[in-house]
């Protein structure tokens, strides 16, 4: 029984190591090209009348939802490495920057195509809580995007990691923005919030030790 368990662990380790070797050979820069495709497609759909009766609202919603997906994907990187040994760290910067650019797109659609009037924009940010929450999340992500480069990592030292922990609060605020935005009870935004909170819980120093790769190996071999 123990040998079967050890064999299963060995097979999983070989699979993970093979995946990591392949991932190391794949550059991160194609993600930026792939990430530029969906906004272009949705813009073309809007121009050709394929987004329904209110294409601006459809674009606004879709860009915001895609940015939330990317934020969640960026939060998956550390738990995947911690619990499964899957190393996607080299892609995290690209995923995070794409999330920020999608948020910028979401904001620009709202500013330029939806509201358009500056006084109304300011009033909405101040008076509408869901917009205040979303705009706060955007502001928190600006310094993270600006410092997502090797020079900033060297310059800021240990402070760089502390600064980029603001992404946790920004992700929570992003999901909260979605929850407050929808009318009535809709399950989807709560699923996003639950996913974000679960991923953050997995990052806690002593969280779920039995689920970690090392913990599983030690327990199986004992």
KAHU-V834797 format. One record per backbone hydrogen bond with DSSP energy under -1.0 kcal/mol. NH is the residue of the N-H (numbers start at 1). CO is the residue of the C=O. Records with the same first field share a line. If there is no record, write none. Layout:
# KAHU-V834797
NH = CO ; CO
This chain:
# KAHU-V834797
5 = 1
6 = 2
7 = 3
8 = 4
9 = 5
10 = 6
11 = 7
12 = 8
13 = 9
14 = 10
15 = 11
16 = 12
17 = 13
18 = 14
19 = 15
20 = 16
21 = 17
22 = 18
23 = 19
24 = 20
31 = 28
32 = 29
34 = 30
35 = 31
36 = 32
37 = 34
40 = 36
41 = 37
42 = 38
43 = 39
44 = 40
45 = 41
46 = 42
47 = 43
48 = 44
49 = 46
50 = 45
58 = 54
59 = 55
60 = 56
61 = 57
62 = 58
63 = 59
64 = 60
65 = 61
66 = 62
67 = 63
68 = 64
69 = 65
70 = 66
71 = 67
72 = 68
73 = 69
74 = 70
75 = 71
80 = 76
81 = 77
82 = 78
83 = 79
84 = 80
86 = 80
91 = 88
92 = 89
95 = 91
96 = 92
97 = 93
98 = 94
99 = 95
100 = 96
101 = 97
102 = 98
103 = 99
104 = 100
105 = 101
106 = 102
107 = 103
108 = 104
109 = 105
110 = 106
111 = 107
112 = 108
113 = 109
114 = 109
115 = 110
116 = 111
117 = 115
121 = 117
122 = 118
123 = 119
124 = 120
125 = 121
126 = 122
127 = 123
128 = 124
132 = 128
133 = 129
134 = 130
135 = 131
136 = 132
137 = 133
138 = 134
139 = 135
140 = 136
141 = 137
145 = 141
146 = 142
147 = 143
148 = 145
149 = 147
153 = 149
154 = 150
155 = 151
156 = 152
157 = 153
159 = 156
160 = 157
162 = 158
163 = 159
164 = 160
166 = 163
167 = 164
168 = 165
170 = 166
171 = 167
172 = 168
173 = 169
174 = 170
175 = 171
176 = 172
177 = 173
178 = 174
179 = 175
180 = 176
181 = 177
182 = 178
191 = 187
192 = 188
193 = 189
194 = 190
195 = 191
196 = 192
197 = 193
198 = 194
199 = 195
200 = 196
201 = 197
202 = 198
204 = 201
207 = 204
211 = 208
216 = 212
217 = 213
218 = 214
219 = 215
220 = 216
221 = 217
222 = 218
